[in-house]
Amino acid sequence: MPDSVPAADLPPGAVRRAGPWAVVNTGDRLAAVSRRCRHQLADLSDGHVDAEGCLVCPWHQARYDTSTGEMVSGPRGFLGYHGPAPGYSGLVKRFGQVLRLRVRRAVRRGPDVVVEP
């Protein structure tokens, strides 16, 4: 079976792993993006969806648009540091706008949400 996740495990606001993809339910739509954050390669399937429908990295809170894969706000820290780093964050954000996450369509098929090739 293709990369998929049970739909029952993907309520609005949830993120789940499906092979190399982080499958996201923003509440308005389903999406799938590549799992590795452009900052320090955190697994985005361990992240969450914020109030604006962006996928938020679990390590330093970089935010991604799940329809384009673009980083919309840079990380809030690096390595073990969690806090303001405006110059660094801006640099990483620019990198994440150029080197976007891969994006795939995710659709509900029966009891599953499937990532389309």
Secondary structure as UniProt FT lines:
FT   STRAND          4..6
FT   HELIX           7..9
FT   TURN            12..13
FT   STRAND          15..18
FT   TURN            19..20
FT   STRAND          21..25
FT   STRAND          30..34
FT   TURN            38..40
FT   HELIX           44..46
FT   STRAND          48..49
FT   TURN            51..52
FT   STRAND          55..56
FT   TURN            58..60
FT   STRAND          63..64
FT   TURN            66..68
FT   STRAND          71..73
FT   STRAND          77..78
FT   TURN            79..80
FT   STRAND          81..82
FT   HELIX           86..98
FT   STRAND          103..104
FT   STRAND          106..109
FT   TURN            110..111
FT   STRAND          112..115
//
